[in-house]
C-alpha cells in the first residue's frame, strides 16, 4: 500500500474496525476541509482582492437569509459580534452590503446585499457551481445523490448537537 496523503497509514482492507473507519472518515473530512478552505479563499479573492474567506462566508449567509441582524448573523455561524462587525465594516466599505433600519425593531439594523453585492455573489457562485460540475459532473446521478444525502446526514448530526447551522468560525486545521 502507498503512503499517499489521501489514504491514512494503516487503513487497509484488513483494518476494518470501527476505530479505523472513523480514523479514515476524520482524515477524509480534514482533507476535504483544507481543500474547501482553499476554494473559499480563491472565491473570496474573486469578489474582492482584499476579502478574507470569513467575509465571503458572511456574504453567502446574507444572500441566503436575506436581510439579517448582526446578532443573528453572528449567532448563525457561531462567532461573537466583534468578529462579524469587522468583516461587515469591510463589506460595507467596498459596497457589497448595506445596513438599514430593521422594520421589526427601529433600534436595530438589518444587513442586506447591495445590487453590486448580489451581482458579485451571483458571478462567484456560478463559477463555484461550474467547479463542482467539472469535478463531479461525470459521477453517476445516484452517487451524487448519495453523497448529498450522507453530507446532509452528517451536517444534521452536528446541527442537532448544537453546532451553528453554518458551522463555527473556520480554524486552520493542518492535519
N, C-alpha and C positions, 0 to 999 in steps of 0.2 A: 504494500500500500504506500502511496506517496505521502509526503508531508505538505500537501497543498494547503494554502492558507484557508481554503474553503471547506476543508474537512478536518475536524479536530482530531488530534492524535488519539489513538485507541478507540475510535468509533468505527468499528468494522462490523461485518455481518455477524460474527460470533459474540460481539459485545452488545447483546440485545436487552440489557436490563433497563428498568425504568430510569435509573440514575444516568445511564449512558444516553438514553433517548433525550432526557431533559437537558443534559450537557450539550448534546447536538442542537437541540432547539435553541438553547441560550446562545450558543455560538452563531447560529444562522441569523437569529434576531439581531445580535450585536453587529454582525457583518452588514446586514440589511440597514440597520440604524445608521452606521457610518456612511454608507453609500447614500442613503436618503438625506442625511445632513449635507453631504457634498452637493447633491442635486439642489437642495434648498438654498445653499449658498450661491450656486450658479443662477438659480431663478431670481433670487433677490437682487443680484447684480444686473439682471436684465431689466428689472423695474427701475432701479437707480444704482449708479456705480458705488455710492456710499452706504447703501442699505445693508443692514445686518439681517441674517436669516430670521431672527426673532421678530423683526418688524414685518417681514414678509408673512410670517405665520399670523400675525395680528390682522394683516390685510385680508387673509383668507377667511378668518373668523368674521370680521366685519362684513365682508362680501356675502357670506353665507347667512349670517344672522340678521343683516340689515342694521338700522340704527341701534346702537348699543351703548349703555352707560359704561364709563371707565371701570367702575367697581365690578360690573357684571362681566366685562371683558377680562379683567384680571382673574376673577374667580373661575371663568370658563377654562382658563389654561393653567390655573393653579400657581399663580405668582402674585406677589404683592403689587399694590397700586403704584409705588415708586418705580418699579421696573417697567411697568407698562407706560407710565407717564412720560418717561424719557423717550421711548420709542414713538409714542403718539405725538409728542412735540416735534420730533424729526419728520414724521409722516405729514404733519400739518405744514411744516416749513417748506416742504417740497411740493405741496399742493395736491397730495393724494387723498387726504381726508379733511373733513371739516367738522366743527362742533356746532351744535345748535341746541337751543333750549329743549329740554325733554318735555314733551307735551303732558306727561303724567306727573311731573314734578318740576316746576319752574326753577327750582334752585339747582337742579342737576342738568348736565349736558349729555346729549346723545351724540355719538360719534358715527359718522357715515362716510362712505367713499364719495369723493367728488367725481365729476364726469371724467376728469383725467385719470383718477384712481381706478375707476371702473374700466376704462379703456385699457390701461396698462395691465390690470389683472386679467382681463379677457385675453389679451395677447399672450401673456405669460402662461396662463392656464391652458390655452390652446396648444402652446408649444410643449407644455408638460404632458398633455394627453397624447401628443404625437410621439413623444419619447416612449411612453407606455406602449403605444401601438407598434413602434419599431421593435421594442424589446419583447413584447408578449403577443404581438399580432398573429404569429404563426402557431401559437398554442391552440389546441382544440378548445372549443367553446366550453365543453364540460369541465375541463381543467381550470379554465379561467373562473368559472362559476364556483368550483370547489375551493379554489384559492380565496376568492372573495368571501365565501361562507366561513372558512376557517379563520381568516383575518378578523371578520366581524365577530366571530365567537370569542376569539382572544381579546379583542377590544372590549366586548361586553363584560368579560370577566374582570378586567381592570376597572371599568367604569362602575360595576357593581361593588367592587372592593373600595370605592371611594376616590379613585383617581379622577381628575377632571376629564370632561368629555373630550377635550382636545389635547390632553396629556399635560404633564408638568413641563416647566421650562426645560429646554434641552440642556443636557450635560454632555460634555465631550468625553465619550467612552472610548478608551484606546485599547480595548481588549483585542 
